[in-house]
């Protein structure tokens, strides 16, 4: 278990570690990596690089080594949750009108009343990988201040209601 007695805001651009002129040749960085790997082993030390995919869960991959170069830039045009679930969780949602943000959603048995919502952001499926319906994402905040990233899969239709999912949590 790791406990942080003091924390500070961090910049989302942490690539400076790998972009600096000295990188792992910097004695302080090398010492940190040695300490971490001696204490926890090399498995917990991971580096992720951007990957060229539309679906959020496919938009990054684990680097094969700490020195693997990025082939593309990180997408910084839209806010993304700090915790992205590898598989979206199905949720129950109450929405007033199709294409409007939901008013309520139920996650793990708890009802969340939405106070603020932003969206939708439509992300189309990658037809060359797998068939599927588009996703309309909403960044929502509940009455308790919890911030969630939820989406509706597909359009509303007369014969079926769309499926809703929780895909991530904002800090």
MODELLER restraints for C-alpha pairs under 7 A, 6 or more apart:
rsr = mdl.restraints
at = mdl.atoms
rsr.add(forms.Gaussian(group=physical.xy_distance, feature=features.Distance(at['CA:17:A'], at['CA:23:A']), mean=6.01, stdev=0.5))
rsr.add(forms.Gaussian(group=physical.xy_distance, feature=features.Distance(at['CA:24:A'], at['CA:30:A']), mean=5.41, stdev=0.5))
rsr.add(forms.Gaussian(group=physical.xy_distance, feature=features.Distance(at['CA:46:A'], at['CA:62:A']), mean=6.96, stdev=0.5))
rsr.add(forms.Gaussian(group=physical.xy_distance, feature=features.Distance(at['CA:47:A'], at['CA:62:A']), mean=5.92, stdev=0.5))
rsr.add(forms.Gaussian(group=physical.xy_distance, feature=features.Distance(at['CA:47:A'], at['CA:63:A']), mean=5.53, stdev=0.5))
rsr.add(forms.Gaussian(group=physical.xy_distance, feature=features.Distance(at['CA:47:A'], at['CA:66:A']), mean=6.14, stdev=0.5))
rsr.add(forms.Gaussian(group=physical.xy_distance, feature=features.Distance(at['CA:48:A'], at['CA:60:A']), mean=6.46, stdev=0.5))
rsr.add(forms.Gaussian(group=physical.xy_distance, feature=features.Distance(at['CA:48:A'], at['CA:61:A']), mean=5.50, stdev=0.5))
rsr.add(forms.Gaussian(group=physical.xy_distance, feature=features.Distance(at['CA:48:A'], at['CA:62:A']), mean=4.39, stdev=0.5))
rsr.add(forms.Gaussian(group=physical.xy_distance, feature=features.Distance(at['CA:48:A'], at['CA:63:A']), mean=5.23, stdev=0.5))
rsr.add(forms.Gaussian(group=physical.xy_distance, feature=features.Distance(at['CA:49:A'], at['CA:60:A']), mean=5.63, stdev=0.5))
rsr.add(forms.Gaussian(group=physical.xy_distance, feature=features.Distance(at['CA:49:A'], at['CA:61:A']), mean=5.64, stdev=0.5))
rsr.add(forms.Gaussian(group=physical.xy_distance, feature=features.Distance(at['CA:49:A'], at['CA:62:A']), mean=6.33, stdev=0.5))
rsr.add(forms.Gaussian(group=physical.xy_distance, feature=features.Distance(at['CA:49:A'], at['CA:63:A']), mean=5.95, stdev=0.5))
rsr.add(forms.Gaussian(group=physical.xy_distance, feature=features.Distance(at['CA:49:A'], at['CA:70:A']), mean=5.88, stdev=0.5))
rsr.add(forms.Gaussian(group=physical.xy_distance, feature=features.Distance(at['CA:50:A'], at['CA:59:A']), mean=5.99, stdev=0.5))
rsr.add(forms.Gaussian(group=physical.xy_distance, feature=features.Distance(at['CA:50:A'], at['CA:60:A']), mean=4.30, stdev=0.5))
rsr.add(forms.Gaussian(group=physical.xy_distance, feature=features.Distance(at['CA:50:A'], at['CA:61:A']), mean=6.39, stdev=0.5))
rsr.add(forms.Gaussian(group=physical.xy_distance, feature=features.Distance(at['CA:50:A'], at['CA:70:A']), mean=6.90, stdev=0.5))
rsr.add(forms.Gaussian(group=physical.xy_distance, feature=features.Distance(at['CA:50:A'], at['CA:72:A']), mean=6.27, stdev=0.5))
rsr.add(forms.Gaussian(group=physical.xy_distance, feature=features.Distance(at['CA:50:A'], at['CA:73:A']), mean=6.55, stdev=0.5))
rsr.add(forms.Gaussian(group=physical.xy_distance, feature=features.Distance(at['CA:50:A'], at['CA:74:A']), mean=5.60, stdev=0.5))
rsr.add(forms.Gaussian(group=physical.xy_distance, feature=features.Distance(at['CA:51:A'], at['CA:59:A']), mean=4.84, stdev=0.5))
rsr.add(forms.Gaussian(group=physical.xy_distance, feature=features.Distance(at['CA:51:A'], at['CA:60:A']), mean=4.54, stdev=0.5))
rsr.add(forms.Gaussian(group=physical.xy_distance, feature=features.Distance(at['CA:51:A'], at['CA:61:A']), mean=6.11, stdev=0.5))
rsr.add(forms.Gaussian(group=physical.xy_distance, feature=features.Distance(at['CA:52:A'], at['CA:59:A']), mean=6.05, stdev=0.5))
rsr.add(forms.Gaussian(group=physical.xy_distance, feature=features.Distance(at['CA:53:A'], at['CA:59:A']), mean=4.91, stdev=0.5))
rsr.add(forms.Gaussian(group=physical.xy_distance, feature=features.Distance(at['CA:54:A'], at['CA:123:A']), mean=6.80, stdev=0.5))
rsr.add(forms.Gaussian(group=physical.xy_distance, feature=features.Distance(at['CA:54:A'], at['CA:126:A']), mean=6.67, stdev=0.5))
rsr.add(forms.Gaussian(group=physical.xy_distance, feature=features.Distance(at['CA:57:A'], at['CA:86:A']), mean=6.02, stdev=0.5))
rsr.add(forms.Gaussian(group=physical.xy_distance, feature=features.Distance(at['CA:81:A'], at['CA:149:A']), mean=6.84, stdev=0.5))
rsr.add(forms.Gaussian(group=physical.xy_distance, feature=features.Distance(at['CA:81:A'], at['CA:168:A']), mean=5.60, stdev=0.5))
rsr.add(forms.Gaussian(group=physical.xy_distance, feature=features.Distance(at['CA:81:A'], at['CA:169:A']), mean=5.28, stdev=0.5))
rsr.add(forms.Gaussian(group=physical.xy_distance, feature=features.Distance(at['CA:81:A'], at['CA:170:A']), mean=4.34, stdev=0.5))
rsr.add(forms.Gaussian(group=physical.xy_distance, feature=features.Distance(at['CA:82:A'], at['CA:169:A']), mean=6.34, stdev=0.5))
rsr.add(forms.Gaussian(group=physical.xy_distance, feature=features.Distance(at['CA:82:A'], at['CA:170:A']), mean=5.27, stdev=0.5))
rsr.add(forms.Gaussian(group=physical.xy_distance, feature=features.Distance(at['CA:82:A'], at['CA:171:A']), mean=6.07, stdev=0.5))
rsr.add(forms.Gaussian(group=physical.xy_distance, feature=features.Distance(at['CA:83:A'], at['CA:168:A']), mean=5.38, stdev=0.5))
rsr.add(forms.Gaussian(group=physical.xy_distance, feature=features.Distance(at['CA:83:A'], at['CA:169:A']), mean=5.19, stdev=0.5))
rsr.add(forms.Gaussian(group=physical.xy_distance, feature=features.Distance(at['CA:83:A'], at['CA:170:A']), mean=6.57, stdev=0.5))
rsr.add(forms.Gaussian(group=physical.xy_distance, feature=features.Distance(at['CA:84:A'], at['CA:167:A']), mean=6.06, stdev=0.5))
rsr.add(forms.Gaussian(group=physical.xy_distance, feature=features.Distance(at['CA:84:A'], at['CA:168:A']), mean=4.28, stdev=0.5))
rsr.add(forms.Gaussian(group=physical.xy_distance, feature=features.Distance(at['CA:84:A'], at['CA:169:A']), mean=6.64, stdev=0.5))
rsr.add(forms.Gaussian(group=physical.xy_distance, feature=features.Distance(at['CA:85:A'], at['CA:167:A']), mean=5.53, stdev=0.5))
rsr.add(forms.Gaussian(group=physical.xy_distance, feature=features.Distance(at['CA:85:A'], at['CA:168:A']), mean=5.54, stdev=0.5))
rsr.add(forms.Gaussian(group=physical.xy_distance, feature=features.Distance(at['CA:88:A'], at['CA:165:A']), mean=5.71, stdev=0.5))
rsr.add(forms.Gaussian(group=physical.xy_distance, feature=features.Distance(at['CA:88:A'], at['CA:166:A']), mean=5.53, stdev=0.5))
rsr.add(forms.Gaussian(group=physical.xy_distance, feature=features.Distance(at['CA:88:A'], at['CA:167:A']), mean=4.51, stdev=0.5))
rsr.add(forms.Gaussian(group=physical.xy_distance, feature=features.Distance(at['CA:89:A'], at['CA:165:A']), mean=5.21, stdev=0.5))
rsr.add(forms.Gaussian(group=physical.xy_distance, feature=features.Distance(at['CA:89:A'], at['CA:166:A']), mean=5.10, stdev=0.5))
rsr.add(forms.Gaussian(group=physical.xy_distance, feature=features.Distance(at['CA:89:A'], at['CA:167:A']), mean=6.49, stdev=0.5))
rsr.add(forms.Gaussian(group=physical.xy_distance, feature=features.Distance(at['CA:90:A'], at['CA:164:A']), mean=5.94, stdev=0.5))
rsr.add(forms.Gaussian(group=physical.xy_distance, feature=features.Distance(at['CA:90:A'], at['CA:165:A']), mean=4.34, stdev=0.5))
rsr.add(forms.Gaussian(group=physical.xy_distance, feature=features.Distance(at['CA:90:A'], at['CA:166:A']), mean=6.38, stdev=0.5))
rsr.add(forms.Gaussian(group=physical.xy_distance, feature=features.Distance(at['CA:91:A'], at['CA:105:A']), mean=6.63, stdev=0.5))
rsr.add(forms.Gaussian(group=physical.xy_distance, feature=features.Distance(at['CA:91:A'], at['CA:106:A']), mean=5.85, stdev=0.5))
rsr.add(forms.Gaussian(group=physical.xy_distance, feature=features.Distance(at['CA:91:A'], at['CA:107:A']), mean=5.74, stdev=0.5))
rsr.add(forms.Gaussian(group=physical.xy_distance, feature=features.Distance(at['CA:91:A'], at['CA:164:A']), mean=5.63, stdev=0.5))
rsr.add(forms.Gaussian(group=physical.xy_distance, feature=features.Distance(at['CA:91:A'], at['CA:165:A']), mean=5.20, stdev=0.5))
rsr.add(forms.Gaussian(group=physical.xy_distance, feature=features.Distance(at['CA:91:A'], at['CA:166:A']), mean=6.44, stdev=0.5))
rsr.add(forms.Gaussian(group=physical.xy_distance, feature=features.Distance(at['CA:92:A'], at['CA:105:A']), mean=5.45, stdev=0.5))
rsr.add(forms.Gaussian(group=physical.xy_distance, feature=features.Distance(at['CA:92:A'], at['CA:106:A']), mean=5.22, stdev=0.5))
rsr.add(forms.Gaussian(group=physical.xy_distance, feature=features.Distance(at['CA:92:A'], at['CA:164:A']), mean=6.69, stdev=0.5))
rsr.add(forms.Gaussian(group=physical.xy_distance, feature=features.Distance(at['CA:93:A'], at['CA:102:A']), mean=6.36, stdev=0.5))
rsr.add(forms.Gaussian(group=physical.xy_distance, feature=features.Distance(at['CA:93:A'], at['CA:104:A']), mean=5.73, stdev=0.5))
rsr.add(forms.Gaussian(group=physical.xy_distance, feature=features.Distance(at['CA:93:A'], at['CA:105:A']), mean=4.32, stdev=0.5))
rsr.add(forms.Gaussian(group=physical.xy_distance, feature=features.Distance(at['CA:93:A'], at['CA:106:A']), mean=6.59, stdev=0.5))
rsr.add(forms.Gaussian(group=physical.xy_distance, feature=features.Distance(at['CA:93:A'], at['CA:164:A']), mean=6.70, stdev=0.5))
rsr.add(forms.Gaussian(group=physical.xy_distance, feature=features.Distance(at['CA:94:A'], at['CA:102:A']), mean=5.56, stdev=0.5))
rsr.add(forms.Gaussian(group=physical.xy_distance, feature=features.Distance(at['CA:94:A'], at['CA:103:A']), mean=5.74, stdev=0.5))
rsr.add(forms.Gaussian(group=physical.xy_distance, feature=features.Distance(at['CA:94:A'], at['CA:104:A']), mean=5.19, stdev=0.5))
rsr.add(forms.Gaussian(group=physical.xy_distance, feature=features.Distance(at['CA:94:A'], at['CA:105:A']), mean=6.32, stdev=0.5))
rsr.add(forms.Gaussian(group=physical.xy_distance, feature=features.Distance(at['CA:95:A'], at['CA:101:A']), mean=6.33, stdev=0.5))
rsr.add(forms.Gaussian(group=physical.xy_distance, feature=features.Distance(at['CA:95:A'], at['CA:102:A']), mean=4.05, stdev=0.5))
rsr.add(forms.Gaussian(group=physical.xy_distance, feature=features.Distance(at['CA:95:A'], at['CA:103:A']), mean=5.52, stdev=0.5))
rsr.add(forms.Gaussian(group=physical.xy_distance, feature=features.Distance(at['CA:96:A'], at['CA:102:A']), mean=6.89, stdev=0.5))
rsr.add(forms.Gaussian(group=physical.xy_distance, feature=features.Distance(at['CA:98:A'], at['CA:156:A']), mean=6.40, stdev=0.5))
rsr.add(forms.Gaussian(group=physical.xy_distance, feature=features.Distance(at['CA:101:A'], at['CA:117:A']), mean=6.40, stdev=0.5))
rsr.add(forms.Gaussian(group=physical.xy_distance, feature=features.Distance(at['CA:101:A'], at['CA:138:A']), mean=6.82, stdev=0.5))
rsr.add(forms.Gaussian(group=physical.xy_distance, feature=features.Distance(at['CA:103:A'], at['CA:113:A']), mean=6.21, stdev=0.5))
rsr.add(forms.Gaussian(group=physical.xy_distance, feature=features.Distance(at['CA:103:A'], at['CA:114:A']), mean=5.27, stdev=0.5))
rsr.add(forms.Gaussian(group=physical.xy_distance, feature=features.Distance(at['CA:104:A'], at['CA:111:A']), mean=6.95, stdev=0.5))
rsr.add(forms.Gaussian(group=physical.xy_distance, feature=features.Distance(at['CA:104:A'], at['CA:112:A']), mean=5.60, stdev=0.5))
rsr.add(forms.Gaussian(group=physical.xy_distance, feature=features.Distance(at['CA:104:A'], at['CA:113:A']), mean=4.66, stdev=0.5))
rsr.add(forms.Gaussian(group=physical.xy_distance, feature=features.Distance(at['CA:104:A'], at['CA:114:A']), mean=5.64, stdev=0.5))
rsr.add(forms.Gaussian(group=physical.xy_distance, feature=features.Distance(at['CA:105:A'], at['CA:111:A']), mean=5.89, stdev=0.5))
rsr.add(forms.Gaussian(group=physical.xy_distance, feature=features.Distance(at['CA:105:A'], at['CA:112:A']), mean=5.32, stdev=0.5))
rsr.add(forms.Gaussian(group=physical.xy_distance, feature=features.Distance(at['CA:105:A'], at['CA:113:A']), mean=6.81, stdev=0.5))
rsr.add(forms.Gaussian(group=physical.xy_distance, feature=features.Distance(at['CA:106:A'], at['CA:112:A']), mean=6.00, stdev=0.5))
rsr.add(forms.Gaussian(group=physical.xy_distance, feature=features.Distance(at['CA:112:A'], at['CA:142:A']), mean=5.82, stdev=0.5))
rsr.add(forms.Gaussian(group=physical.xy_distance, feature=features.Distance(at['CA:113:A'], at['CA:142:A']), mean=5.33, stdev=0.5))
rsr.add(forms.Gaussian(group=physical.xy_distance, feature=features.Distance(at['CA:113:A'], at['CA:143:A']), mean=5.97, stdev=0.5))
rsr.add(forms.Gaussian(group=physical.xy_distance, feature=features.Distance(at['CA:114:A'], at['CA:140:A']), mean=6.53, stdev=0.5))
rsr.add(forms.Gaussian(group=physical.xy_distance, feature=features.Distance(at['CA:114:A'], at['CA:141:A']), mean=5.68, stdev=0.5))
rsr.add(forms.Gaussian(group=physical.xy_distance, feature=features.Distance(at['CA:114:A'], at['CA:142:A']), mean=4.20, stdev=0.5))
rsr.add(forms.Gaussian(group=physical.xy_distance, feature=features.Distance(at['CA:114:A'], at['CA:143:A']), mean=6.24, stdev=0.5))
rsr.add(forms.Gaussian(group=physical.xy_distance, feature=features.Distance(at['CA:115:A'], at['CA:141:A']), mean=5.74, stdev=0.5))
rsr.add(forms.Gaussian(group=physical.xy_distance, feature=features.Distance(at['CA:115:A'], at['CA:142:A']), mean=5.12, stdev=0.5))
rsr.add(forms.Gaussian(group=physical.xy_distance, feature=features.Distance(at['CA:115:A'], at['CA:143:A']), mean=5.59, stdev=0.5))
rsr.add(forms.Gaussian(group=physical.xy_distance, feature=features.Distance(at['CA:116:A'], at['CA:140:A']), mean=5.64, stdev=0.5))
rsr.add(forms.Gaussian(group=physical.xy_distance, feature=features.Distance(at['CA:116:A'], at['CA:141:A']), mean=5.12, stdev=0.5))
rsr.add(forms.Gaussian(group=physical.xy_distance, feature=features.Distance(at['CA:116:A'], at['CA:142:A']), mean=6.95, stdev=0.5))
rsr.add(forms.Gaussian(group=physical.xy_distance, feature=features.Distance(at['CA:117:A'], at['CA:138:A']), mean=6.47, stdev=0.5))
rsr.add(forms.Gaussian(group=physical.xy_distance, feature=features.Distance(at['CA:117:A'], at['CA:139:A']), mean=5.67, stdev=0.5))
rsr.add(forms.Gaussian(group=physical.xy_distance, feature=features.Distance(at['CA:117:A'], at['CA:140:A']), mean=4.27, stdev=0.5))
rsr.add(forms.Gaussian(group=physical.xy_distance, feature=features.Distance(at['CA:117:A'], at['CA:141:A']), mean=6.37, stdev=0.5))
rsr.add(forms.Gaussian(group=physical.xy_distance, feature=features.Distance(at['CA:118:A'], at['CA:138:A']), mean=5.53, stdev=0.5))
rsr.add(forms.Gaussian(group=physical.xy_distance, feature=features.Distance(at['CA:118:A'], at['CA:139:A']), mean=5.17, stdev=0.5))
rsr.add(forms.Gaussian(group=physical.xy_distance, feature=features.Distance(at['CA:118:A'], at['CA:140:A']), mean=6.38, stdev=0.5))
rsr.add(forms.Gaussian(group=physical.xy_distance, feature=features.Distance(at['CA:119:A'], at['CA:137:A']), mean=6.32, stdev=0.5))
rsr.add(forms.Gaussian(group=physical.xy_distance, feature=features.Distance(at['CA:119:A'], at['CA:138:A']), mean=4.62, stdev=0.5))
rsr.add(forms.Gaussian(group=physical.xy_distance, feature=features.Distance(at['CA:119:A'], at['CA:139:A']), mean=6.54, stdev=0.5))
rsr.add(forms.Gaussian(group=physical.xy_distance, feature=features.Distance(at['CA:120:A'], at['CA:136:A']), mean=5.26, stdev=0.5))
rsr.add(forms.Gaussian(group=physical.xy_distance, feature=features.Distance(at['CA:120:A'], at['CA:137:A']), mean=5.13, stdev=0.5))
rsr.add(forms.Gaussian(group=physical.xy_distance, feature=features.Distance(at['CA:120:A'], at['CA:138:A']), mean=5.18, stdev=0.5))
rsr.add(forms.Gaussian(group=physical.xy_distance, feature=features.Distance(at['CA:121:A'], at['CA:136:A']), mean=5.39, stdev=0.5))
rsr.add(forms.Gaussian(group=physical.xy_distance, feature=features.Distance(at['CA:121:A'], at['CA:137:A']), mean=4.99, stdev=0.5))
rsr.add(forms.Gaussian(group=physical.xy_distance, feature=features.Distance(at['CA:121:A'], at['CA:138:A']), mean=6.71, stdev=0.5))
rsr.add(forms.Gaussian(group=physical.xy_distance, feature=features.Distance(at['CA:122:A'], at['CA:134:A']), mean=6.86, stdev=0.5))
rsr.add(forms.Gaussian(group=physical.xy_distance, feature=features.Distance(at['CA:122:A'], at['CA:135:A']), mean=5.60, stdev=0.5))
rsr.add(forms.Gaussian(group=physical.xy_distance, feature=features.Distance(at['CA:122:A'], at['CA:136:A']), mean=4.44, stdev=0.5))
rsr.add(forms.Gaussian(group=physical.xy_distance, feature=features.Distance(at['CA:122:A'], at['CA:137:A']), mean=6.28, stdev=0.5))
rsr.add(forms.Gaussian(group=physical.xy_distance, feature=features.Distance(at['CA:123:A'], at['CA:134:A']), mean=5.87, stdev=0.5))
rsr.add(forms.Gaussian(group=physical.xy_distance, feature=features.Distance(at['CA:123:A'], at['CA:135:A']), mean=5.26, stdev=0.5))
rsr.add(forms.Gaussian(group=physical.xy_distance, feature=features.Distance(at['CA:123:A'], at['CA:136:A']), mean=6.47, stdev=0.5))
rsr.add(forms.Gaussian(group=physical.xy_distance, feature=features.Distance(at['CA:124:A'], at['CA:134:A']), mean=4.50, stdev=0.5))
rsr.add(forms.Gaussian(group=physical.xy_distance, feature=features.Distance(at['CA:124:A'], at['CA:135:A']), mean=6.41, stdev=0.5))
rsr.add(forms.Gaussian(group=physical.xy_distance, feature=features.Distance(at['CA:125:A'], at['CA:131:A']), mean=6.90, stdev=0.5))
rsr.add(forms.Gaussian(group=physical.xy_distance, feature=features.Distance(at['CA:125:A'], at['CA:132:A']), mean=5.95, stdev=0.5))
rsr.add(forms.Gaussian(group=physical.xy_distance, feature=features.Distance(at['CA:125:A'], at['CA:133:A']), mean=6.30, stdev=0.5))
rsr.add(forms.Gaussian(group=physical.xy_distance, feature=features.Distance(at['CA:125:A'], at['CA:134:A']), mean=5.46, stdev=0.5))
rsr.add(forms.Gaussian(group=physical.xy_distance, feature=features.Distance(at['CA:133:A'], at['CA:153:A']), mean=5.87, stdev=0.5))
rsr.add(forms.Gaussian(group=physical.xy_distance, feature=features.Distance(at['CA:133:A'], at['CA:154:A']), mean=4.90, stdev=0.5))
rsr.add(forms.Gaussian(group=physical.xy_distance, feature=features.Distance(at['CA:134:A'], at['CA:153:A']), mean=5.87, stdev=0.5))
rsr.add(forms.Gaussian(group=physical.xy_distance, feature=features.Distance(at['CA:134:A'], at['CA:154:A']), mean=5.24, stdev=0.5))
rsr.add(forms.Gaussian(group=physical.xy_distance, feature=features.Distance(at['CA:135:A'], at['CA:151:A']), mean=5.96, stdev=0.5))
rsr.add(forms.Gaussian(group=physical.xy_distance, feature=features.Distance(at['CA:135:A'], at['CA:152:A']), mean=5.57, stdev=0.5))
rsr.add(forms.Gaussian(group=physical.xy_distance, feature=features.Distance(at['CA:135:A'], at['CA:153:A']), mean=4.66, stdev=0.5))
rsr.add(forms.Gaussian(group=physical.xy_distance, feature=features.Distance(at['CA:135:A'], at['CA:154:A']), mean=6.06, stdev=0.5))
rsr.add(forms.Gaussian(group=physical.xy_distance, feature=features.Distance(at['CA:136:A'], at['CA:151:A']), mean=5.16, stdev=0.5))
rsr.add(forms.Gaussian(group=physical.xy_distance, feature=features.Distance(at['CA:136:A'], at['CA:152:A']), mean=5.21, stdev=0.5))
rsr.add(forms.Gaussian(group=physical.xy_distance, feature=features.Distance(at['CA:136:A'], at['CA:153:A']), mean=6.65, stdev=0.5))
rsr.add(forms.Gaussian(group=physical.xy_distance, feature=features.Distance(at['CA:137:A'], at['CA:149:A']), mean=6.81, stdev=0.5))
rsr.add(forms.Gaussian(group=physical.xy_distance, feature=features.Distance(at['CA:137:A'], at['CA:150:A']), mean=5.64, stdev=0.5))
rsr.add(forms.Gaussian(group=physical.xy_distance, feature=features.Distance(at['CA:137:A'], at['CA:151:A']), mean=4.14, stdev=0.5))
rsr.add(forms.Gaussian(group=physical.xy_distance, feature=features.Distance(at['CA:137:A'], at['CA:152:A']), mean=6.66, stdev=0.5))
rsr.add(forms.Gaussian(group=physical.xy_distance, feature=features.Distance(at['CA:138:A'], at['CA:149:A']), mean=5.82, stdev=0.5))
rsr.add(forms.Gaussian(group=physical.xy_distance, feature=features.Distance(at['CA:138:A'], at['CA:150:A']), mean=5.40, stdev=0.5))
rsr.add(forms.Gaussian(group=physical.xy_distance, feature=features.Distance(at['CA:138:A'], at['CA:151:A']), mean=5.97, stdev=0.5))
rsr.add(forms.Gaussian(group=physical.xy_distance, feature=features.Distance(at['CA:139:A'], at['CA:148:A']), mean=5.84, stdev=0.5))
rsr.add(forms.Gaussian(group=physical.xy_distance, feature=features.Distance(at['CA:139:A'], at['CA:149:A']), mean=4.71, stdev=0.5))
rsr.add(forms.Gaussian(group=physical.xy_distance, feature=features.Distance(at['CA:139:A'], at['CA:150:A']), mean=6.56, stdev=0.5))
rsr.add(forms.Gaussian(group=physical.xy_distance, feature=features.Distance(at['CA:140:A'], at['CA:147:A']), mean=5.63, stdev=0.5))
rsr.add(forms.Gaussian(group=physical.xy_distance, feature=features.Distance(at['CA:140:A'], at['CA:148:A']), mean=5.33, stdev=0.5))
rsr.add(forms.Gaussian(group=physical.xy_distance, feature=features.Distance(at['CA:140:A'], at['CA:149:A']), mean=6.39, stdev=0.5))
rsr.add(forms.Gaussian(group=physical.xy_distance, feature=features.Distance(at['CA:141:A'], at['CA:147:A']), mean=4.37, stdev=0.5))
rsr.add(forms.Gaussian(group=physical.xy_distance, feature=features.Distance(at['CA:141:A'], at['CA:148:A']), mean=6.34, stdev=0.5))
rsr.add(forms.Gaussian(group=physical.xy_distance, feature=features.Distance(at['CA:147:A'], at['CA:169:A']), mean=6.06, stdev=0.5))
rsr.add(forms.Gaussian(group=physical.xy_distance, feature=features.Distance(at['CA:147:A'], at['CA:170:A']), mean=5.25, stdev=0.5))
rsr.add(forms.Gaussian(group=physical.xy_distance, feature=features.Distance(at['CA:148:A'], at['CA:168:A']), mean=5.96, stdev=0.5))
rsr.add(forms.Gaussian(group=physical.xy_distance, feature=features.Distance(at['CA:148:A'], at['CA:169:A']), mean=4.65, stdev=0.5))
rsr.add(forms.Gaussian(group=physical.xy_distance, feature=features.Distance(at['CA:148:A'], at['CA:170:A']), mean=5.87, stdev=0.5))
rsr.add(forms.Gaussian(group=physical.xy_distance, feature=features.Distance(at['CA:149:A'], at['CA:166:A']), mean=6.07, stdev=0.5))
rsr.add(forms.Gaussian(group=physical.xy_distance, feature=features.Distance(at['CA:149:A'], at['CA:167:A']), mean=5.61, stdev=0.5))
rsr.add(forms.Gaussian(group=physical.xy_distance, feature=features.Distance(at['CA:149:A'], at['CA:168:A']), mean=4.98, stdev=0.5))
rsr.add(forms.Gaussian(group=physical.xy_distance, feature=features.Distance(at['CA:149:A'], at['CA:169:A']), mean=6.03, stdev=0.5))
rsr.add(forms.Gaussian(group=physical.xy_distance, feature=features.Distance(at['CA:150:A'], at['CA:165:A']), mean=5.55, stdev=0.5))
rsr.add(forms.Gaussian(group=physical.xy_distance, feature=features.Distance(at['CA:150:A'], at['CA:166:A']), mean=4.37, stdev=0.5))
rsr.add(forms.Gaussian(group=physical.xy_distance, feature=features.Distance(at['CA:150:A'], at['CA:167:A']), mean=5.58, stdev=0.5))
rsr.add(forms.Gaussian(group=physical.xy_distance, feature=features.Distance(at['CA:151:A'], at['CA:164:A']), mean=5.65, stdev=0.5))
rsr.add(forms.Gaussian(group=physical.xy_distance, feature=features.Distance(at['CA:151:A'], at['CA:165:A']), mean=5.41, stdev=0.5))
rsr.add(forms.Gaussian(group=physical.xy_distance, feature=features.Distance(at['CA:151:A'], at['CA:166:A']), mean=6.60, stdev=0.5))
rsr.add(forms.Gaussian(group=physical.xy_distance, feature=features.Distance(at['CA:152:A'], at['CA:162:A']), mean=6.46, stdev=0.5))
rsr.add(forms.Gaussian(group=physical.xy_distance, feature=features.Distance(at['CA:152:A'], at['CA:163:A']), mean=5.80, stdev=0.5))
rsr.add(forms.Gaussian(group=physical.xy_distance, feature=features.Distance(at['CA:152:A'], at['CA:164:A']), mean=4.46, stdev=0.5))
rsr.add(forms.Gaussian(group=physical.xy_distance, feature=features.Distance(at['CA:152:A'], at['CA:165:A']), mean=6.50, stdev=0.5))
rsr.add(forms.Gaussian(group=physical.xy_distance, feature=features.Distance(at['CA:153:A'], at['CA:162:A']), mean=6.05, stdev=0.5))
rsr.add(forms.Gaussian(group=physical.xy_distance, feature=features.Distance(at['CA:153:A'], at['CA:163:A']), mean=5.48, stdev=0.5))
rsr.add(forms.Gaussian(group=physical.xy_distance, feature=features.Distance(at['CA:153:A'], at['CA:164:A']), mean=6.24, stdev=0.5))
rsr.add(forms.Gaussian(group=physical.xy_distance, feature=features.Distance(at['CA:154:A'], at['CA:162:A']), mean=6.12, stdev=0.5))
rsr.add(forms.Gaussian(group=physical.xy_distance, feature=features.Distance(at['CA:155:A'], at['CA:162:A']), mean=6.32, stdev=0.5))
rsr.add(forms.Gaussian(group=physical.xy_distance, feature=features.Distance(at['CA:156:A'], at['CA:162:A']), mean=5.54, stdev=0.5))
